[in-house]
Amino acid sequence: MKKQICLRREKIRVKNKIELLAPVGSMESLHAAIENGADAVYLGGRLFNARASATNFDNEQLKEAVKTAHLKGVKVYVTANILVGDSEMKEVLDYVKYLYDIDVDAIIVQDLGLLNLVRKLFPLLPIHASTQMTINNEYGVKLLEDEGVKRIVLARETPLNEIKSIKNNTNIELEGFIHGALCVSYSGQCLMSSLIGGRSGNRGTCAQPCRMAYSIVDGTGKLVPNWDKKYVLSPKDLNMIDNIPETLEAGITSLKIEGRLKKPEYVATIVKNYRSVLNAGNASISDNDRKDIAQMFNRGFTKGLGLGDFGKDFISFEKPGNQGIVLGEVVRADKYKVYIDLKEDIIEGDIIEFELSSGELKGIKMPFDAKAGTSVSMEKPGYILPNTLVYKKTDTALVERAQASYKNHTIEYPIDMEIDIHIGQSPRLILMYKNHVIISTVESIVEKGENISLTREKVLAQLSKLGDTNYYIDNFTINLDEGSFLPMSTLNILRRKAIEELNLKLGNYNERILLDEDDYNGKRNVLLKFKKEKTHKKNKLSVKVDNINQLNDLDLNKLDRIYIGFYEGLEAVAKELKNKGKEIYIWTDKILYKEDLEKLYRVIKPIENIIDGISVSNLGSLMYFRKHFKLKLHGDIGLNVFNSYTAEYLGSLGIDSITLSPELNLTQIKTLWENTNIEIETIVYGYLPSMITKTCPMALVKGCKDDNDCLTCNFSKGYGLKDRMDATFYMERKQGFTTIYNSVPLMILDSLESVYKAGVGTTRLDFTREIKDLKNIQTAFYDYANGLVNEVEVREFVEKFRFNQKITNGHYFRGVM
């Protein structure tokens, strides 16, 4: 039976082209993933990864994890999926070299500058583009494919039809999430945590403000009935156990489970069940299996935005945490006890949870066993109303079963052995595993036995002593001369040498040639060295507007560049601006699918000879517009330019100017400017977008099942989310997405000189929800930039502005964690 199991697992991992990719936050989770059938795992080191709060692995543990996985035929991908500062780049490259040396199978990256440097320094190290890159269309995938990326982790929201288009038009591995926690925002485009508390999701320290309660209010601050303190941004957990066939058909070849923060028992249970589906189809999953999946952790389940869930089907608005499964119902309660009708079995040690009438959740460890269909009574934990549901949060028996699946590390792998023992010759042992052939010899000569000789049984018994290795002998051939003699110790040496050599080969799983240390250091230093060759005009002012009314409120004589974020009447507007001698850029959204890009082509083509350029926030947009137009391209904040290496790399891809990440501080901006030739811009006024999401909080209010009515919806603007600190985040829905803006505007007019000293040549005003005072704000910035007002007048303007509303300096003086 044991051999059959091992052979089956071997078949899974060697011949199955579909990869099951498991999350690993500890060595115990690694064993849980391997023993339950993962083909590959992803994990993070102590630095430079998007789950800084996970236990993670130090360098020695990483080395041990890679060795353990490779000996069992499992690949290891290591995350380096955060934005990297200029001052950190040398350290992160040295870390990547360590990963290369210990034979990791790929690294997962977000930062474009890091991607480019890794590609140049380590051409044999596969790069996976993180979901933090927000790749959601074939053009973004194609650009990265052309740049040498091996795999794309697609944005979770990408619909199946878009995935099919990507697969049909590219030749690259596609990875998609199938289970676990979801971000409500497009990954890589969320600033909410950093704007509220300085902890950046782009740096791996997200504080998850999306899991907090918010009240939905209208433009006057009035509460929308029934939506006080609800978890309107907290998604359910993804569960695609019933949707694997269509996911594979669309073109996903690596199925990714989220959960590096989860316990090993969770990893074991989820991997086991998805492994079963891949091997034997959905029929292999029983109702009890589904219950186990839910019991391990769930916030309610969704099949995801990409498969059409929306509104209440996607958001867990009543509870942000683990719900467990329904255990039973309170049928009555007296002064001291509560009486429950059970729907599930329960055993001593299980954790159950009540919701008290006050709304408080109360957990209790069960003191006894009981069966489903019975009624039980227990000490009353607080005031509880009849008909209240009781939940089982922890199933002790399930946890023990999960632990049993990996505690003994039972998976072994079949090897073939052939031994030649011929009198007068040196013995030779041939060991075969997969495509590896190991030949082990010794200098000893086989003698003819006088009183004792070898038998086949003795040879087999001695060479079969594989001890605590991961192998067993599947096929054994013994070529033995009759009457031969060899000491048992010689057979031991042959076996030990062969196994050690096989382990060594498997340790260099990718047969990678190690880099010479001096050669690496020299190449790295050359790549990190920069000579500034050009500067750009200083004190320029750019303005971005979202509608024609905002444009009409501006003084066109007091700006250098304008970004137009609306498309109605565009030709007449563009001609007027051209006559004024202004730089004209069409501003495009962060999220654009193939159909959206084709629509924009039809908008821009008639004015191609009037405008100067297009502002892009997505690699797909960059690729598409670079291919179809000869216009200048500006890189907006969606490209997450956090260091000079990203800026220079984008320049090589066709970007002429960039807006820096609003998460940079002045010191970082100065360092970046000193090390790039590209023209840089920063936003100095505006309600920064804290997140962009495919779902819509107002869909919860209306009960929308999809986004078909968004174009005519009266709730698309004029509403906001109020948090526990009474800060209100304005929302606006357009083009099929909801943007949630920061609660207060960025306003650093009185610190503009510091921005200029950091090397910024162009400052930008970002108008979004403003309907008045645009000209006053514009004039104040323009006049100060051009020396037309003094610092006293500037301070007075800012104080007056602050009197009417709160403002923020953003990250200019603090940066992010």
C-alpha positions in Angstrom: 0.0 0.0 0.0 2.8 2.4 0.9 4.5 1.9 -2.5 1.3 2.6 -4.3 0.8 5.8 -2.4 4.3 7.0 -3.1 4.0 6.1 -6.8 0.8 8.0 -7.0 2.3 11.1 -5.5 5.3 10.8 -7.8 3.0 10.8 -10.7 1.2 13.9 -9.4 4.3 16.0 -9.2 6.2 14.9 -12.2 3.6 14.5 -15.0 0.8 16.9 -14.0 1.2 20.2 -15.9 -1.2 22.0 -13.6 0.6 23.3 -10.5 -1.0 23.4 -7.0 0.8 26.3 -5.2 0.6 26.4 -1.4 1.3 29.2 1.1 4.0 28.5 3.7 4.7 30.7 6.8 6.8 28.2 8.8 8.7 24.9 8.5 5.6 23.1 9.9 3.4 24.6 7.2 6.0 23.6 4.6 5.6 19.9 5.7 1.9 20.3 5.8 1.9 21.6 2.2 4.3 18.9 0.9 2.6 15.9 2.6 -0.8 16.9 1.3 0.1 17.2 -2.3 1.4 20.7 -3.2 3.5 20.9 -6.3 5.1 24.1 -5.2 5.2 26.5 -2.3 5.7 30.2 -1.8 7.2 31.7 1.2 9.0 34.8 2.5 12.2 35.7 4.2 12.5 38.1 7.1 12.8 41.1 4.8 11.4 42.4 1.5 8.1 40.6 1.4 4.4 41.5 1.5 3.6 39.6 4.6 6.0 41.2 7.1 3.7 40.0 10.0 4.1 36.3 9.1 6.7 34.2 11.0 8.7 33.9 7.8 12.1 32.3 7.4 15.6 33.5 8.2 18.4 32.7 5.7 19.3 29.3 7.2 15.7 28.3 7.5 15.2 29.3 3.8 18.1 27.1 2.9 16.7 24.2 4.8 13.2 24.8 3.4 14.5 24.7 -0.2 16.5 21.5 0.5 13.5 19.8 2.1 11.1 20.7 -0.7 13.5 19.8 -3.5 14.3 16.4 -2.0 10.6 15.8 -2.3 10.1 17.2 -5.8 8.4 20.4 -4.7 9.4 23.8 -6.1 10.0 26.9 -3.9 9.2 30.5 -4.8 10.4 33.2 -2.5 8.6 36.6 -2.2 10.4 39.8 -2.7 7.1 41.5 -3.5 7.3 45.0 -2.1 8.5 48.4 -3.4 12.1 48.9 -2.7 13.8 52.2 -1.8 17.1 53.4 -3.5 19.0 52.9 -0.2 17.8 49.3 0.0 18.6 48.1 -3.5 22.1 46.8 -2.8 20.8 44.8 0.2 17.9 43.3 -1.6 20.1 42.3 -4.6 22.5 40.6 -2.2 19.5 38.8 -0.7 18.4 37.7 -4.2 21.9 36.4 -4.8 21.6 34.3 -1.6 18.3 33.0 -2.9 19.9 32.2 -6.3 22.8 30.4 -4.5 20.5 28.2 -2.4 18.6 27.2 -5.6 15.2 28.7 -5.1 13.1 28.1 -8.2 11.8 31.7 -8.7 11.4 35.0 -7.0 8.1 36.9 -6.9 8.6 40.7 -7.4 6.5 43.8 -7.4 9.1 46.5 -7.9 9.9 47.2 -11.6 13.4 48.5 -10.9 14.2 45.3 -8.9 12.8 43.2 -11.7 15.1 44.8 -14.2 18.2 44.5 -12.1 17.5 40.8 -11.2 17.0 40.0 -14.8 20.4 41.5 -15.7 22.3 40.0 -12.7 20.7 36.6 -12.6 19.5 35.7 -16.1 18.9 32.1 -15.0 16.7 32.9 -12.1 13.0 32.8 -13.1 11.0 35.9 -12.2 7.3 35.9 -11.3 5.4 39.2 -11.5 3.4 39.6 -8.3 -0.3 40.4 -8.2 0.9 43.6 -6.7 1.9 44.7 -10.2 -1.8 44.9 -11.1 -1.5 43.0 -14.4 -5.0 42.5 -15.8 -4.8 42.5 -19.6 -2.9 40.9 -22.4 -0.8 44.0 -23.1 0.7 44.1 -19.6 1.4 40.4 -19.8 3.0 40.7 -23.2 5.2 43.6 -22.0 6.5 41.5 -19.1 6.9 38.4 -21.3 9.1 40.5 -23.6 11.1 41.6 -20.6 11.9 38.0 -19.6 9.4 37.4 -16.9 8.4 33.7 -16.7 5.1 33.9 -14.9 2.4 36.5 -14.2 0.3 36.4 -11.0 -2.8 38.0 -12.5 -4.9 40.6 -10.6 -7.6 38.6 -8.6 -10.4 40.5 -10.3 -9.5 39.5 -13.9 -12.5 37.9 -15.5 -12.3 34.6 -17.3 -12.8 36.0 -20.8 -9.9 38.4 -20.2 -7.7 35.5 -19.0 -8.6 33.5 -22.2 -7.6 36.5 -24.3 -4.3 36.7 -22.4 -3.7 33.0 -22.8 -4.5 33.1 -26.5 -2.2 36.0 -27.3 0.8 35.3 -25.1 3.2 32.5 -24.3 3.8 32.8 -20.6 2.7 31.0 -17.4 -0.4 32.4 -15.7 -1.0 32.0 -12.0 -4.3 32.7 -10.3 -5.7 32.7 -6.8 -8.2 30.0 -6.0 -8.7 30.1 -2.2 -8.2 32.3 0.8 -8.4 35.9 1.9 -9.0 38.7 -0.6 -8.0 42.3 -0.9 -11.0 44.5 -1.6 -8.7 46.9 -3.6 -6.8 46.0 -6.7 -3.5 44.8 -5.2 -0.7 47.3 -5.6 -3.2 50.2 -5.8 -4.2 50.5 -2.2 -2.8 53.4 -0.1 -5.5 53.3 2.6 -3.4 51.8 5.3 -0.4 54.1 4.6 -2.6 57.2 4.4 -4.3 56.4 7.7 -1.4 55.2 9.7 1.8 55.1 7.7 1.7 51.3 7.3 2.0 50.5 3.6 0.6 47.5 1.8 3.2 48.1 -0.8 5.8 47.6 1.8 4.3 44.5 3.4 2.9 46.2 6.6 -0.7 46.7 5.7 -2.9 47.3 8.8 -6.0 46.1 7.0 -8.3 49.1 7.5 -10.6 47.4 5.0 -11.5 44.9 7.8 -12.8 47.8 10.1 -16.4 49.0 10.4 -17.6 52.0 8.4 -20.9 53.8 8.2 -22.2 54.8 4.8 -23.2 58.5 4.8 -24.5 60.9 2.1 -22.9 64.2 1.1 -24.3 66.0 4.1 -22.9 63.4 6.5 -26.3 61.9 7.1 -26.3 58.1 7.8 -27.8 55.9 5.2 -30.4 53.8 7.1 -29.3 50.4 8.2 -25.7 51.0 7.3 -24.1 52.1 10.6 -20.8 50.5 11.5 -20.9 47.7 9.0 -17.8 45.9 7.4 -18.6 47.2 3.9 -15.0 46.8 2.7 -14.4 43.3 4.1 -14.5 40.6 1.4 -15.6 37.1 2.0 -12.9 34.4 1.5 -12.3 33.1 -2.0 -13.4 29.4 -2.4 -13.1 28.0 -6.0 -13.3 24.3 -5.1 -16.3 24.0 -7.5 -14.8 26.3 -10.2 -11.5 24.6 -11.0 -12.5 23.3 -14.5 -13.4 26.7 -15.9 -10.4 28.3 -14.3 -8.1 25.8 -16.0 -10.0 26.1 -19.3 -9.4 29.9 -19.2 -5.7 29.3 -19.1 -4.5 29.4 -15.5 -1.8 26.8 -15.0 -0.7 27.5 -11.4 -3.5 27.4 -8.8 -2.6 29.6 -5.8 -3.9 29.2 -2.3 -3.5 32.3 -0.1 -2.6 32.0 3.5 1.0 32.6 4.6 -0.4 33.9 7.9 -2.5 30.8 8.4 -1.7 27.8 10.6 -0.2 24.5 9.3 -3.5 22.7 9.8 -5.2 25.1 7.5 -2.6 24.6 4.8 -2.9 20.8 5.2 -6.7 20.8 4.9 -7.0 23.2 2.0 -4.2 21.7 0.0 -5.5 18.2 0.5 -8.9 19.0 -0.9 -7.7 20.9 -3.9 -5.3 18.1 -4.6 -8.2 15.7 -4.6 -10.1 17.9 -7.1 -7.2 18.0 -9.4 -6.6 14.3 -9.2 -10.2 13.0 -9.3 -12.6 15.9 -10.0 -15.3 17.5 -7.9 -17.0 14.2 -7.3 -14.1 13.4 -5.0 -15.1 16.2 -2.6 -17.8 15.2 -0.1 -20.1 17.3 2.0 -17.8 16.6 4.9 -14.8 17.8 3.0 -16.6 21.1 2.2 -17.5 21.4 5.9 -13.8 20.9 6.8 -12.8 23.6 4.4 -15.2 26.0 6.0 -14.4 24.9 9.5 -10.7 25.7 9.0 -11.3 29.3 8.3 -13.9 31.3 6.5 -15.5 34.8 6.4 -18.2 33.4 4.3 -17.2 32.2 0.8 -17.2 33.8 -2.6 -16.1 32.6 -6.0 -14.7 36.0 -6.6 -15.2 39.1 -8.6 -13.5 37.5 -11.6 -16.3 34.9 -11.7 -19.1 37.4 -11.2 -19.8 37.7 -7.5 -20.7 41.3 -6.5 -22.2 43.2 -3.6 -23.5 41.0 -0.8 -22.2 37.9 -2.6 -18.7 39.3 -2.2 -18.6 41.3 1.0 -19.0 39.9 4.5 -20.5 43.1 5.9 -21.7 41.7 9.3 -18.4 40.1 10.4 -14.8 40.7 9.3 -13.3 37.6 10.9 -13.6 33.8 10.9 -17.2 32.6 11.1 -16.6 28.9 11.7 -19.7 26.8 10.9 -23.1 26.8 12.4 -23.1 24.4 15.4 -26.7 24.9 16.5 -29.3 27.3 17.8 -30.2 28.7 21.2 -33.7 27.5 22.0 -34.0 29.1 25.4 -32.0 30.5 28.2 -32.7 30.9 32.0 -30.9 32.8 34.7 -27.9 30.5 34.7 -28.0 28.3 31.6 -28.4 28.3 27.9 -30.0 25.5 25.9 -28.8 24.6 22.4 -30.2 22.3 19.7 -27.1 20.9 18.0 -26.8 20.5 14.2 -23.2 19.2 14.4 -21.2 16.8 16.6 -19.1 18.4 19.2 -16.3 17.1 21.4 -14.5 18.2 24.5 -12.0 20.9 23.6 -13.8 22.4 20.6 -14.2 26.2 20.6 -17.7 27.5 20.2 -18.9 31.1 19.9 -22.0 33.0 20.9 -23.1 36.4 19.9 -24.4 38.1 23.1 -27.4 40.5 22.8 -24.9 43.4 23.2 -23.2 42.3 20.0 -20.1 41.0 21.8 -18.7 37.7 20.6 -18.0 35.2 23.4 -15.9 32.1 22.9 -16.0 29.0 25.1 -14.1 25.7 25.1 -16.5 22.8 25.3 -16.3 20.8 28.5 -18.0 17.7 27.1 -18.9 15.7 24.0 -22.4 15.7 22.3 -24.0 14.5 19.1 -25.8 16.3 16.3 -29.6 16.2 16.8 -29.4 16.4 20.6 -30.0 19.2 22.9 -27.4 20.4 25.5 -27.3 22.9 28.2 -24.3 24.8 29.5 -23.4 27.7 31.7 -24.7 30.9 30.3 -21.8 33.2 29.0 -23.9 36.4 29.1 -27.3 37.6 28.0 -28.4 35.7 24.9 -31.6 36.0 22.9 -33.5 32.9 21.8 -32.9 31.8 18.2 -29.4 33.0 18.3 -27.1 30.9 16.2 -24.1 29.3 17.8 -20.9 28.7 15.8 -18.2 26.1 16.1 -14.9 28.0 15.6 -12.4 25.2 16.2 -12.9 21.5 15.5 -10.4 19.6 17.6 -10.8 16.3 15.7 -10.3 18.1 12.4 -7.1 19.8 13.7 -5.8 16.5 14.9 -6.5 14.8 11.5 -4.7 17.6 9.7 -1.7 17.4 12.0 -1.5 13.6 11.6 -1.2 14.2 7.8 2.2 15.9 8.1 3.7 15.2 11.5 5.6 12.1 10.4 6.7 13.4 6.9 5.7 10.2 5.3 6.2 10.8 1.6 9.0 8.7 0.0 10.2 8.5 -3.5 11.0 5.4 -5.6 14.5 4.8 -6.8 15.8 2.0 -9.1 19.0 0.2 -8.2 21.3 -2.0 -10.2 24.5 -3.5 -8.8 27.3 -5.3 -10.6 29.4 -7.6 -8.5 31.9 -9.6 -10.6 35.0 -11.4 -9.4 38.2 -9.5 -10.2 36.5 -6.2 -10.8 35.5 -3.2 -8.7 31.8 -3.4 -7.7 29.5 -0.8 -9.2 26.2 0.5 -8.0 23.9 2.3 -10.4 21.1 4.4 -8.8 18.3 5.9 -10.9 15.7 8.6 -9.9 13.7 10.5 -12.4 16.3 11.7 -15.0 19.2 11.3 -12.6 21.6 8.4 -13.0 24.2 8.0 -10.2 27.1 5.5 -10.6 28.9 4.7 -7.3 32.2 2.7 -7.3 35.0 1.9 -4.8 38.6 0.8 -5.4 38.1 -2.6 -3.7 38.2 -5.6 -5.9 35.5 -8.4 -5.7 37.2 -11.6 -4.5 36.2 -15.2 -4.7 34.9 -16.3 -1.3 36.6 -19.2 0.3 34.4 -20.0 3.3 31.6 -17.4 2.8 30.1 -15.7 -0.3 27.5 -13.2 -1.1 23.9 -14.1 -1.8 21.3 -12.0 -3.6 19.3 -11.9 -0.3 22.3 -10.5 1.6 23.0 -7.8 -1.1 19.4 -6.8 -1.3 19.1 -6.6 2.5 22.2 -4.5 2.8 21.5 -2.0 0.0 17.8 -1.6 1.2 18.9 0.0 4.4 17.9 3.5 3.4 17.2 4.6 7.0 15.8 8.1 7.3 16.1 9.0 3.7 13.2 10.0 1.5 13.6 7.0 -0.8 12.5 3.4 -1.2 13.7 0.8 -3.7 11.1 0.3 -6.4 13.1 -1.9 -8.8 16.3 -3.8 -8.0 18.6 -5.6 -10.4 21.5 -7.7 -9.0 24.2 -8.9 -11.3 26.2 -11.2 -9.1 28.9 -13.8 -9.9 28.4 -17.0 -7.9 30.9 -17.3 -5.1 31.7 -13.6 -4.9 32.8 -12.0 -1.7 32.7 -8.3 -0.5 32.6 -7.0 3.1 29.2 -5.7 4.1 31.0 -2.4 4.9 31.8 -2.0 1.2 28.2 -2.4 0.2 27.4 0.3 2.8 29.9 2.6 1.3 28.5 2.1 -2.2 24.9 2.8 -1.0 25.9 5.8 1.1 28.0 7.4 -1.7 25.1 7.0 -4.2 22.5 8.5 -1.9 24.7 11.4 -1.0 25.4 12.1 -4.6 21.7 12.0 -5.5 20.9 14.3 -2.6 23.6 16.7 -3.9 22.1 16.7 -7.3 18.7 17.3 -6.0 20.1 20.0 -3.8 21.1 21.7 -7.0 17.6 21.1 -8.3 17.9 23.6 -11.2 21.5 22.6 -12.0 22.4 26.2 -11.5 26.0 27.5 -12.0 27.0 29.5 -8.9 28.2 33.1 -9.5 31.7 34.1 -8.7 31.5 36.5 -5.7 33.9 39.1 -7.2 32.3 38.9 -10.6 28.8 39.4 -9.0 30.0 42.4 -6.9 31.5 44.1 -9.9 28.4 43.7 -12.0 26.1 44.8 -9.2 28.2 47.9 -8.5 28.2 48.9 -12.2 24.4 48.5 -12.4 23.8 50.5 -9.2 26.2 53.3 -10.3 24.5 56.2 -12.1 25.7 59.4 -13.9 23.2 62.2 -14.2 23.3 63.6 -17.7 20.3 65.9 -17.9 18.1 68.2 -15.9 14.6 69.5 -16.6 12.9 72.8 -16.3 12.1 73.7 -12.7 8.9 75.0 -11.0 6.5 73.8 -13.6 2.9 73.4 -12.6 0.6 70.6 -13.9 -3.1 70.2 -13.2 -5.4 67.2 -13.5 -9.1 67.7 -13.9 -11.9 65.1 -14.0 -14.6 67.1 -15.7 -15.3 70.1 -18.0 -16.6 72.3 -15.1 -13.3 72.0 -13.3 -11.4 72.9 -16.5 -13.6 75.9 -17.0 -12.8 77.1 -13.4 -9.0 77.2 -14.1 -6.8 80.1 -15.2 -5.2 78.5 -18.3 -2.4 81.1 -18.2 -1.3 79.7 -14.8 -0.4 76.1 -15.7 2.2 74.3 -17.9 0.6 70.9 -18.4 -2.9 69.6 -18.0 -4.1 66.1 -17.6 -7.7 65.6 -19.0 -9.7 62.9 -17.2 -12.9 63.2 -19.2 -13.7 62.4 -22.8 -16.8 64.4 -23.8 -16.1 67.3 -26.2 -12.5 66.4 -26.1 -11.5 67.8 -29.5 -12.7 71.3 -28.9 -11.1 71.4 -25.5 -7.8 70.1 -26.8 -7.8 72.7 -29.6 -8.4 75.5 -27.1 -5.6 74.3 -24.8 -3.3 73.9 -27.8 -3.9 77.5 -28.8 -2.9 78.5 -25.3 0.4 76.7 -25.7 -0.2 74.2 -23.0 1.1 70.6 -22.8 -2.0 68.3 -23.1 -2.1 64.8 -21.8 -5.1 62.4 -21.8 -5.3 60.9 -18.3 -6.3 57.2 -18.2 -7.5 55.0 -15.4 -5.4 52.5 -13.4 -7.6 49.6 -14.4 -8.2 49.0 -18.1 -9.2 45.8 -19.8 -8.7 45.1 -23.5 -12.1 46.4 -24.4 -11.4 49.6 -22.5 -8.1 50.2 -24.3 -9.8 49.8 -27.6 -12.4 52.3 -26.7 -9.7 54.8 -25.6 -8.0 54.3 -29.0 -11.2 55.5 -30.7 -11.3 58.5 -28.4 -7.7 59.5 -28.8 -7.1 58.8 -32.5 -9.1 61.9 -33.8 -7.0 64.2 -31.6 -3.7 62.5 -32.0 -2.1 65.5 -33.7 -3.4 68.0 -31.2 -2.4 66.5 -27.8 1.1 65.9 -26.6 0.8 62.7 -24.7 -1.1 60.1 -22.7 -0.8 59.5 -18.9 -0.7 55.8 -18.0 -1.0 54.0 -14.7 -0.7 50.4 -15.8 1.9 48.4 -17.7 -0.8 47.2 -20.1 -1.7 50.8 -21.0 1.9 51.6 -21.5 2.3 48.7 -23.9 -0.9 49.4 -25.8 -0.4 53.1 -26.3 3.3 52.8 -27.1 2.3 50.3 -29.9 -0.6 52.4 -31.3 0.6 56.0 -31.0 3.7 58.1 -31.4 2.7 60.3 -28.5 4.7 61.0 -25.3 3.8 58.8 -22.4 3.6 59.9 -18.8 3.8 57.3 -16.0 1.2 58.1 -13.2 1.1 56.9 -9.6 -0.4 53.5 -10.5 3.1 52.4 -11.7 4.4 52.8 -8.2 7.7 54.5 -8.9 9.5 54.2 -5.6 13.1 54.3 -6.7 15.4 55.6 -9.4 15.9 52.2 -10.9 12.2 51.9 -11.6 12.2 55.4 -13.1 15.1 54.6 -15.4 13.6 51.3 -16.4 10.3 52.9 -17.3 12.3 55.4 -19.3 13.8 52.6 -21.3 10.2 51.2 -21.9 9.1 54.5 -23.4 8.0 56.7 -20.5 9.1 60.3 -20.8 8.0 61.6 -17.4 6.7 60.2 -14.2 4.6 61.0 -11.1 6.4 59.6 -8.1 4.7 57.3 -5.6 2.9 59.4 -3.0 4.4 57.1 -0.4 7.9 58.6 -0.7 9.3 61.2 1.7 11.5 64.1 0.7 14.8 62.4 1.5 13.8 59.5 -0.7 12.6 61.8 -3.5 16.0 63.7 -3.4 17.9 60.5 -3.7 15.7 59.3 -6.6 16.1 62.6 -8.4 19.9 62.5 -8.1 19.9 59.1 -9.8 17.6 59.5 -12.7 17.5 61.5 -16.0 13.8 61.2 -16.4 11.5 64.2 -15.6 9.8 63.8 -12.2 6.6 65.2 -10.9 4.9 64.9 -7.5 1.4 65.6 -6.3 1.2 68.5 -3.9 -2.5 69.0 -3.7 -5.5 66.7 -3.9 -7.6 64.0 -2.4 -5.3 61.0 -3.0 -7.0 57.8 -4.1 -6.8 55.5 -1.1 -8.0 52.5 -3.1 -9.7 51.4 -6.3 -12.0 48.4 -6.1 -14.1 46.5 -8.6 -16.9 46.1 -6.0 -19.1 48.9 -4.8 -20.2 49.6 -1.2 -23.4 51.2 -2.5 -24.3 47.8 -4.1 -24.8 46.6 -0.6 -27.4 49.3 0.0 -29.2 48.7 -3.3 -28.8 45.0 -3.3 -27.1 44.9 -6.7 -26.0 41.5 -7.9 -23.7 42.9 -10.7 -22.5 46.1 -12.1 -24.9 46.3 -15.1 -26.7 49.5 -13.8 -23.6 51.5 -12.8 -23.8 54.0 -15.7 -27.3 55.1 -14.7 -27.0 54.7 -10.9 -27.9 57.6 -8.7 -25.6 56.3 -6.0 -22.4 56.5 -8.1 -21.3 59.7 -6.3 -22.2 61.8 -3.4 -21.6 59.2 -0.7 -18.8 58.3 1.6 -17.5 55.9 4.3 -17.2 57.3 7.9 -14.7 55.5 10.1 -14.6 55.2 13.9 -12.6 58.5 14.1 -15.4 60.3 12.2 -13.2 60.7 9.1 -15.2 60.4 5.9 -13.8 58.8 2.7 -15.6 60.1 -0.4 -16.5 57.4 -3.0 -17.1 57.7 -6.7 -18.0 55.0 -9.2 -17.2 55.3 -12.9 -16.0 53.1 -15.7 -17.0 50.0 -13.6 -14.8 50.8 -10.6 -15.1 52.6 -7.3 -12.4 54.9 -6.2 -12.3 55.7 -2.5 -10.5 58.9 -1.7 -8.6 60.0 1.3 -10.7 61.8 3.9 -8.6 65.0 3.7 -6.8 66.7 0.9 -3.0 66.8 0.5 -1.9 70.4 0.8 1.7 71.3 1.1 1.8 74.8 -0.4 3.7 76.1 2.6 6.4 73.4 2.1 6.7 73.8 -1.7 10.3 75.1 -1.4 11.3 71.8 0.3 9.8 69.9 -2.6 11.8 71.9 -5.1 15.0 71.4 -3.1 14.4 67.7 -3.3 14.8 68.0 -7.1 11.1 68.0 -8.2 10.7 70.0 -11.3 7.0 69.7 -11.8 4.4 69.8 -9.1 0.8 68.7 -9.7 -2.6 69.6 -8.5 -5.0 66.7 -8.6 -8.7 67.9 -8.7 -11.3 65.1 -8.2 -14.3 66.0 -6.1 -13.7 69.8 -6.0 -16.5 71.9 -7.4 -15.3 75.4 -6.3 -12.1 77.3 -5.4 -10.0 75.5 -8.0 -8.8 78.7 -9.4 -7.8 80.0 -6.0 -5.8 76.9 -5.2 -4.2 76.9 -8.6 -3.3 80.6 -8.4 -1.7 80.2 -5.0 0.6 77.4 -6.1 1.4 79.0 -9.5 2.2 82.4 -7.9 4.4 80.9 -5.2 6.2 78.7 -7.8 6.9 81.8 -9.8 7.9 84.1 -7.0 4.8 86.3 -7.2 3.9 86.0 -3.5 5.9 85.8 -0.4 6.0 83.2 2.4 3.8 85.2 4.7 1.0 85.4 2.1 1.4 81.6 1.5 1.1 80.8 5.2 -2.0 83.0 5.4 -3.6 81.2 2.5 -2.9 77.8 4.0 -4.2 78.8 7.4 -7.4 80.1 5.8 -7.7 76.9 3.8 -7.1 74.8 7.0 -9.7 76.8 8.8 -12.4 75.4 6.5 -11.2 71.8 6.4 -8.5 69.5 7.7 -5.5 68.9 5.5 -2.5 66.5 5.4 1.2 66.7 4.4 0.9 63.2 3.2 4.2 61.3 3.4 6.5 64.1 2.4 7.9 64.4 6.0 7.3 60.9 7.4 7.3 58.2 4.7 5.9 54.8 5.2 6.8 51.7 7.1 
